[in-house]
């Protein structure tokens, strides 16, 4: 059951608009398993995660067959929340979309989303997602999509890296109005330090695997971000746009959520 629907049901019982028996009947019919998960043989789908954390379990498509991705998404969607699978190839995405009602494939972040986009009313303010280069956009898009699915207003500003820092400064007012800034950067990974040094906002740095040989698949950017001298910069793992988007959403979440 969607957290908003569960809250509304409990409020209706408190206001005597719904009887206890009616609420019990709806809860029995909701796909909530006593153990908090659905045993599927190849997976234990976490059907209660959206109730515990405010965000449903995300299916990592990498390493799974399209049929497994589809089956897990269908099970999670029964809980009422919009759900997603990350790291899904275009070929696998086509199979999943054909098998799962309401599913759509987003090629840039390589994600499958099932269900409508939530209203952007769960966050206190704006989340801005930056990419240093165009090659970093897929990771930045994964972060932006995740934050949007968590009910946040998100704006994207792409290709504003330190090789032409004047491009970033055009958006100074927008960045100063943000509650949280997410920065995806490969190569030497310098952009988060610049952002952290210019704006008094929590900055979530996402190293990407973009770069030539000595970038070591994102390790150079990761170490640069971890060694940032700018205050307020936190770092997630290489290419982990989902983790950055979820952290941004949790920082930005309204207190009553």
N, C-alpha and C positions, 0 to 999 in steps of 0.2 A: 504494500500500500504506500502511495506517495505520502511523504511527511506532512504536506499541507492538508491532504485529505484526512489523515489520521487526526491532526490537530483540530480540524473542523468538526470531525465526528465527536471527539471528546468535548468540545465546546458546546455542541448541540445537546449532548447528554446533560452537561452541567446546567444548561439553560432550560432543560426539560422540553426541548423541541423534538428530541428523539428518545425513545424508551431504551432502557438497558437491554431488553431482549432484541430490539431492532439493531442496536449497535453490536451485540454479540453475533447476530446473524451475519452482518456485513463483515465482521472480522473473521468469522469462520470461512466465509466465501473468498476472502482475500487470500492471495497466494503467499501466506506467511507460514513457513514451516516451523515446527516447534523447536528444532535444533538451530534455526537461523540459516539454513542452507538447503539446497536441493542436490541430493546425490544423483549424479548422472553417469556414473561408471568411470568416464574419462575425466570428470571434473566435479567439484563440489561448488556449485554456484552460490555465492554469498547473497542471499535474498534479503538480508537485514542491513546491509551496509549503508544504504541510504537513510535508514532510520537512526543508525548510530552516528554517522559522520556527516549526513546531509548530502552525500553524493554516492550514486550507485557504483557497484563494482564495475571497473572498466576491463574489457576483455583485451588482453594482449594478443593480437592476431599472429604475431611472429611465432613460428613453430607449431601452429595449429592448422588443421585442415579447414577448408571453407565450411564443411558440414559441421564441424565442432564449433566454429565461431557462430554459425547460424543457430545451432541448438542452444548455446549458452545465452545468446542475445534474446531469443524467444522466451526463455525461462526468466531472465532478469526483467524483461519488459512486462511480464505479468504483474509485477509489483506496482505498476502504474507510472513509474518515472521514465523519462527519456534516458536511453542508455547508449553507450558507444563502444566500439572496438577500435583499437589503435594498431598501427603498423600492419595494415592490410594492403596487400598488393592489388593492383587494378584487376588482375585476373581473378583472384579470390573474391574481391569486392563484388564483381559481377555475379558470381554464384550466390553469395550471401544475400544480395539485394533481391535476387529472383526467389529466394527461399523464405525471406522474412518480411512480413507485412510492415508497411510504414518505413522500411529501411531505405536509406540513400547513401551513396558513396561520394565522399569528398576527396578528389584526387590529390590536392596539394598537401594536406596533412596526412593523407593515406588513412582515412578513418571512415568507418561505417557508423552512422547515427540512426537510431530507431526511435521515432516519436517526434513530437513538435519541439521547437526551440522554446525553452521557458522564458517568461517575461523577465526583463532585466531589473527586478525589484528586490533582490536578496542582498545586494551589496550597498554599502554606505555611499560609495562614489564611483569614480571612473578608474578602470584599469587600462593602462596604455602598454601595448606590446610593441617593442622595437626589434628590428633586425639590423645587424651591421651591414650585411650585403643581401643581394637577391638570393644567393645560394643558401642563405640561412632561413629563408622564408618558410619552407616546410616545417621546421621545428618551431618557429615563431607562430605559425598557423595552428599547430597542435596546441600550443599554450593558449592562444586566443580562443579557440573552439572550446577547450576545457573550461575556461573561465566563463564563457557564454552559457554553456550547458549548466553551470552552477548558478545561473541567474544573475549575471553581472553585465553591466554596460562596459563594452570593450571597444577601444579604438586602436587601429593598427597604423604604425609608421615604419615603413620598410626602406632599406638601403640608405642608412644614414650613418655609416661607419666613420672611423677616425681618419681614413684616407681623405675625406672631405668633410670635416667636422662642421663646416658652415651650413651643411644641409640639416644637421640636427638643430641648430640654433633657430632656424625658422619656426620650429615647433615649441619654442621655450614656454609660451603661455599655456599650451596644451599640457605639457609635462608638469608644469607647476600646479595645474589643476587636478592632477591625478592623485588618487589615494595610494596606488601601488604601480610600480613600473617593472615590466619584465623585459630583459634584454637578451636576445639570442645572438651570439657572435662566434665565429670560427677564427681561423688564422691565428693571430696573437691574442685575441680575446680582450682587447683593450677597452671596448666601448662601455662595459658596465662600470669601470673605474671612473670614466669621464662623467657618466650620468650620476653616479653616486657622489662625485665631488661637486656637482653643479646644483643638484636638486635635493631638497630635504624630504625625500620620500623613500620608503622601503624599496630597495632594488633587488630583484631576483635575477641572478645571472645564469644563463644557460649556455654552456660551451657546446659548440657544434663540431661535428667531425669534418668540417669543410677546411681545406687547406692543402698546401704542398707537403712534401715528404717529412720535413722536420716538425710539422704540426702534429705528427704521430696520431692521426685519427682523432684529434680533439684534446689530446692530453696536454699539449702546449697551452691551449686556451683555458683548460681546466686549472692548470697550475697558476697561470697568470691571474685568473679570477680569484682563486683561493688566496693568493698573495697580494690582493688589492690593498692599497693604502687608504682607499676611500671608506669612510664609515657607512654602515647601513647596507652593505652589499652581502647578500647570502647567495650560495651557489648550489645548484642541483647537478645531477650527473650529466654526462655527455649525451646530447640529443634528447634529453628528458623534458620535452615540451609539456607533456602531461603533468609531470611533477611540479613544474613551475606554474602552470595555470591553476592547478589545485591549491598550491600554497598561496598564490595571489588571491584566490577566491576566499580562502579561509581568513586571511588577514583583513580582507575587505568586508567580510560578512557582518551584517547587522547583528546587534547583541541579542535580539529576540529570536534569532534563527538557530 
